[in-house]
Amino acid sequence: MQTTKTISKSIGQALYCVLSATGLLRLARFSVLVLGGLRTLVCVLAGLASWVTITSVSAQELPVTSLKVLGGLSTRSNYKQIEQPFWLKTLPEHSAGQITAEIKGFDEMGLKGPELLKLMKQGVIEFGVIPLIYPAADTAIYEAVDLAGLATDAKTARQVSTSFAPILAKHLSATYQSKFLGVSPFAPQVLFCNVPIRGLQDLKDKTIRVITRSQAELLEALGAKSISMPFAEVMQAFQKKTISCAVASSMAGYTAKWYTVSTHLYALPLGWNQEIHAVNQKVWDQLNADVRALLEINLAKLTERLWLFSESENQKGYDCNTGAKTCPMAPKGKMTLVKPTQADLATIRRLATQNIVGKWATRCSGVCVSEFNQTIGKSLKITAKKG
């Protein structure tokens, strides 16, 4: 996002500019006064919070704009409670009804996931949410923000994502002719197990369902056996005892009723299932400049809400799987919540930095590894080396 954007109006009207200070967007309102033939420009900061929107009076002057949006999985709570309301309600409200949108989850459109970025490049998808697990399967640069073990808390996960965002933006632009609009997590990916788990040592020799390559590498470094399988098959695998544990978000596991076939919930995030928000570049360029400015402000607010929602949903999942009184849903599970010890966290970080990052580096180009070191590596004080 540019440091300063100016929405120009004629003399005597209000002017708006978007400023960025220490990463926070602010909207500055300008009034032009004509005094004795001299034009005096007065800038009054109207956005003291991190995000603000154009006032309804100014918003009414925006051109009527209709957007087509492809959201994340329609069955997920973040789509239902955050994404969909943002496009259908929040954005129209903040634009005095001048900007409206149609949104469907990509699964509702019969899409699987791996094809999303290619369709965005072609302009078939205009605005969209792309789960990074799909492009990461064959393009290692998209793995970088979610390497297993690098971020075991939300603060670090955001730190990693923020530092690498410019690299993702550059790659999206060069490879898919699309504009990067933000990154947000679905949820922390933790372990459901149907055997007693006290810590990392108990994962040895266990067969564990994983989602990403780096998760498999991390668990195998701990002596476990990894297996990949569709989410829908996990319940039966638990029942048949063909797996001991499975990686998923706490709420996804609760919704699928895994608490009926597993006993222990190990609250160690092995990933965050990151998603990028993007738009086809030609579609973006054709939008009115004022519309683009308003969208960038509000999309920053959307990604912030998704980060916060991820944390609250994760806690709700812990509460509901374990039967805590704070769980607002029914029925409640009776699982045992196991929190990682400081020793566990230290082991995970050691394996991630000494093992997982190195294996990832062999899959990425020299330029990719250098960009990692200049961003994520610098932020976490680690160095990736190509073998």
N, C-alpha and C positions, 0 to 999 in steps of 0.2 A: 504494500500500500504506500502511496506517495506520502512524503512528510506533510506536504501542504496541498490542499485542493481548494480551488476557489470557484464558487458558483456565482457567475457574474449576472448582475441585474442592471437595469438602467439607472441613471442618476436619480436620487430621491427615493429609490426603493431599497429594500434590505438586501445586503450581500452576506453570503455565508462562506466560511472557509473551514476546512477540517484540519485541525492541528494535531500533531502527535507529540506528547511529552512523556518521556520515560515509558513508552509503550501504551500510554492511555490516550484514547481519542477524545478530543474536545471540539466542540462546535463554537466558532466565534462569529458573532453577529456584527455586521458592519452597517453603520448608518452614514449616508452621505449628506452633508449639509452644504448648501450653497450660500455663502455669506459674502456679500459685496463682490461677487464675481470670483471669489476664491473658494475653492473646493476643499473642505476639511474632512478628512477621513477619520472617523471615530470607531474604534474597535472595542466592542463590549463582549467580554467572555460570557457566553450563555450556557456553556456546558461545564459545570463544576464537577460532575460525576464522570465516570469512565466512558459512558456512552450517552449520547443524547440524540434526539431526532429533530428534524426540521419541524418548525411550528406548523399548525394546521393552516394558518393564513398563507404561509409560503408554500406549503405542500399542495395547496389547491392550484397553484400555478404550474405544477408539474404536468407533463404530457401524460395522457392516458396510456398506460403500459400494461400489457398482459404477458406474464411469464409462464413458462412450462418447466416444471421441476420434477426430477426423479429423486425420490427420497430413499432412505435406507430400507431395511426389511420392515414391512408393514406390521408384522406381529410384535415388534419390539416396543417396549414402553417409551423409549426415547423418541421414537417416531410418532407414536400416538399422542404423547403428552407435551413434547417440545417442538419437534420439526414441523409436523402438520399444522398445529395452531399458529406457529410463527408465520408460515406462508399464507395461510387462509384467513387469519384474523389480525395478528400483530402488524404485519407489513401494510395491509390496507388501512388500518387505523392510523399508522404513523405517516401515511401519505395522503390522508384525507380522501381515501378511496380511489386515488389516481393510479396506484399500482396494485394489481391483483395477480393471483397465481393459481395455477392448477398443479396439484401434486399427487403423485402415486408412488407407492413403494416399488422398488425395482422387481420384487417378486410378483407384484400384482400385474406387471406388464409381461410376465412370462420370461424374465431375464434371470440368468444364473449368477452373474457376478464377474466372471473373467472377461466378458466382452464389454464391460461398461466404459472403460477409457477409450477403446477403439470407436465405440458409438458416439462418444462425446467429440472425438476428433473429427468425425464425419458430420457433426452437427445434428445427428439424430437425437442425441441427448443435449439439451441446452444447459440448464443448471442441474447439478447432480451431486449425490453423496456416493463416494467410492470407498468401500471397505478396503484397506490396504492389503489384506490377506490375499486378495485376488491378483493385483499386479505384482506383489512380492513373490508370488510363486515362480515367476520367470525373470524378474528384474530385481536384482539384489538391493538396489538403492532404496526401494520402497520398504525393505525390511528394517532399515536403519533405526527408525523411530520406535520400533517395538521388539528389539532383540531381548530375548528372555533373560531375566536376571539383572538387567541394567537399571530398571526403575521398579523398585518394590514399594513405592508410595506415590501418591498423586502429585506431590510437589515435584519430585524428580521426573515423573512422566511428563509433566508440563514443561519442565526445564529442557528436557530432551527434545520434545516436539517443537518448542519455540525456537531453539537454537538451529534446528535442521530445516525449519520452514522455508527459508530462502532457497535452499538446495532443491527441495521438492517443487517450489514454484518455478525455478529455472528448468528443471527436467520436464515438468508438465508443459511448459511453454514450448520448449524445443522439440519434444517428442510427440506431444498430442495436441499442440496448438490450442491449449486451454489455459485459462487463468486460475491460479490458486486463490482460494478465498478463505481458507482456514483449515484447521485440523482439530479433531475432537475424538475422545474415546467412546466406545460403546460401554465398556465396563471393565474393571479389573478381572483377569482370568485366574481363578483359584482352583483348588483341588477338592473334588468330592471323592471320598473313598469308602469302600464297604469292608474295610479292615481297620483295626485300631492304628491310629497314626499319632505319634507324639512329637515327631520332628522329621527332619530330612533323613536321618539314618533309617527310618522305617520304610522309606521308598525303595530301598535296594531290593532288586529281584521282582519288584511288582510290575505288572503290565498296566500301562497308563495310556489312556486316550489323549492325544495332543491335537492342537490346531495348527501350529506353525512348525517350520523346520527347526528354528532355534530352540523352541520348547523341547522338541525331541532330543536335540543335542545336549541341552542342559540336563534333562532327566537321565539320559544315558550316561552322562558324566558322573551322575550320582549312583550309577549301578542299576537303574531301572530299565525296563524294556518299553519302548514307545510303540504306539500303534495309531494309525489314522483311521477314523471312521465317521460317517455322517452323524450329526447330532441326533437324528431320529432313531438311530440304532443303538444308542448308548444304554437306554433303559433295559433292553433285552440282553445286552452284553453284561450288564450288572447282574441281572437275574440268573444268567447262565454261568456266572463267575468267570467269564473269559477275560474280564478286566478287573483290576483291583481299584483303580482310580480313574477319574476323567477330569479334564480341564474344561472349565466353562465359567461364565459369570454366575455369581451367587443367585441372582434373580432368574436367570435362564434355567438354572438347575431346579430352582424352586417351582417355577411355572411348569416344568416338565415332570414334576413330582419325583425328582431323584431322591428326595428325603425318604421315600418309601423303600428304596433299594440300597441306600448308602447310610453309613453311620457317623462318619467323621468329615468335617469340613475344615480343610487346612487353609487358613487365611493368608496365604503367601502368593501375591500377584506374580504370575509368570508371564504376563503380557497385559495389554490394555485394549486390544482389538481396535486400533486406531482407524479413523475414517477421515478422508479429505473432502472438503467442499470445493467445488470447482465449477467453471462455466466455459463453454466453447468460446474461444477468443473472438471470433467474428460476431457471434451473438452479443457479446459484451461490448464490443466496439460500436455496434449499431445502436446501442442504448443512448438516450439523452445523457449528457454529462451530469446533470442534476440528479437524475435517477441513479446513475452509478454511484455518486457520492452518498446518497441516502442508503443505498444497498450495502455499501462497504461499512458504514457505521452500524447498521442494524445486524449485518452478518457477524460482525465482531461480537455483538451482544449475544447472538444466537450461539456461537461457539462457546462463549463463557458460560452460558446457561447449561449447555450440554456437559461441560466439565463438572459443574456443580451437581447436576442431576446424576451423573455417573457415580459420584461419591455417595449421594443419599440413597440411590437404588442399591448400591453395594451393601450398605449397612442394613437396609430393609431386608435384603436377601439373607444376610447373616441372622437377623432377628427371626425371620419367618421359618428358615430351615431348622433353627434350634428351639423354636417355641417360646421365644422371649415375649414378655408382656407388651413390649413396644411394637410388636408386629401388628399392623392394621388389617391383616388378611386372615382368611381361614380356608382350609384347615392349616394347622401349624405342624411343622416337623418336630422331631425330637433328636436331631443330630447333635453331636458334640463339636463345639467350635474350638479349634486348636490354633493358637496364635504362634507365629514363628518366634523363636528366641533370638537374642542378639547374635548368638553363635551361628544360628541358621542363616541369618541375614548376611553375616560376614562370609560364610561359605558360599552363598549364592553370588555375592559380589565378586569374590575371588574367581570362581568358575566362569562367571560372565566376562570378566575383564581379561583373564588369562586363556580362556578356552573358546567361548562362544564368539567373541569379537574377532578372534583370529580366524576361526572357520568361516565366519561371514566375509571377512576380507578376501579370502580366496575366491569368493563368488562375485566380487565386485571389481571394477576396473581400478587402475592406479589413481585416476582422477577422483573416482568415487571415494576411495579410501582416504585420499588427501582431504577431500571436502568433509568427510566424517571427522577427521582429526582436528580440522579447523573450527568445527562447530560443536558437535556432541562431545568429541574427545576433549576439547578445551574446556567445555562446561563441566565435565565429570572428572577431568584430570586423568584421562587415560589415553593410550595411543594404540591405534590399530596398525598392524604390520602385515603386509602381504607375504605369504610363505614363498 
